[in-house]
Amino acid sequence: MKRILFITALFISIVSYSQRNGTAQEQIEAGKVLLSNEDPCNYTGILWIKSALKQEPNNIEANNLIKKCDNYKLNVEAKQLFKEVKYDLDNNYSSNILSKIKKIVKIDSLNEEALFLYGKLKTQKGFLNEGLKYLTKAIELNPKQPKYYWFRSQAEANKGLRNHELELGTEKAITDIDIMISLDAKSVKIFNRKAFLYQNLAEYYARKYEYFRPKVSEGWEDDGSQEADKKELFNKAIENYELAELNYKKALEISPEDAKIKSSIKSILINVNKLKTL
């Protein structure tokens, strides 16, 4: 035991002497021997590098090695935080989840799963613009992940509804749905969602058609333009009902016994017949 302590003390003395008397480059080389990708923060290795920086504060190589160690520590912290977030989500703990995910994203801006989770949770809490921004970042990093498009599609539709821009919101939502179909053409859920979006838009036009009232003002003369506007609403409603029916039928091809899809198709046919009798 005494021998081990003696050898350790001798080693520390040699290191300390070398750090005081070696050149900056010698100290960097000594530190690099101890540093590795698996252990870029080796205690003694970092002491060598810091000693070199005392002589040459602007040494690029030494500063890069310190930065590598700092980034490694941050990544370790981010991984630990992400484990905590996963645990919290699995156990329905909502406290501090968003703040944890935001910290992860700040540390690792390329963590697509963290970007996705942050965007998803933000949109679910009603912060649609911020949520959409992070969902889009996740998609940019991994454009082959269908679930990223799914939640962005929902957010775009909700944003359109909230901002009284249903047509625009539906258009953006369906664009994302179409990308999902290109990635997974056998998903009943995706075709159902696309059909629902078209059906919702059709019902919007149908309501406007049903309750259409000519805008009459003093000196107004009927030039046929308002009747044309009404006819356009009718055509848009029929067109979107047909698109909804088409996509429900595609979903039915994948799941032929799905009673809910059959019911949706029946509902569309009833609505179309009603519209034609108005």
Secondary structure by P-SEA (a helix, b strand, c coil): caaaaaaaaaaaaaaaaaaacccaaaaaaaaaaaccccccccaaaaaaaaaaaaaccccaaaaaaaaaaaaaaaaaaaaaaaaaaaaaaaaccccaaaaaaaaaaaacccaaaaaaaaaaaaaaacaaaaaaaaaaaaaaaccccaaaaaaaaaaaaaaaaaacaaaaaaaaaaaaaaaaaaaccccaaaaaaaaaaaaaaaaaaaaaaaaccccccccccccaaaaaaaaaaaaaaaaaaaaaaaaaaaaaaaccccaaaaaaaaaaaaaaaaaaac
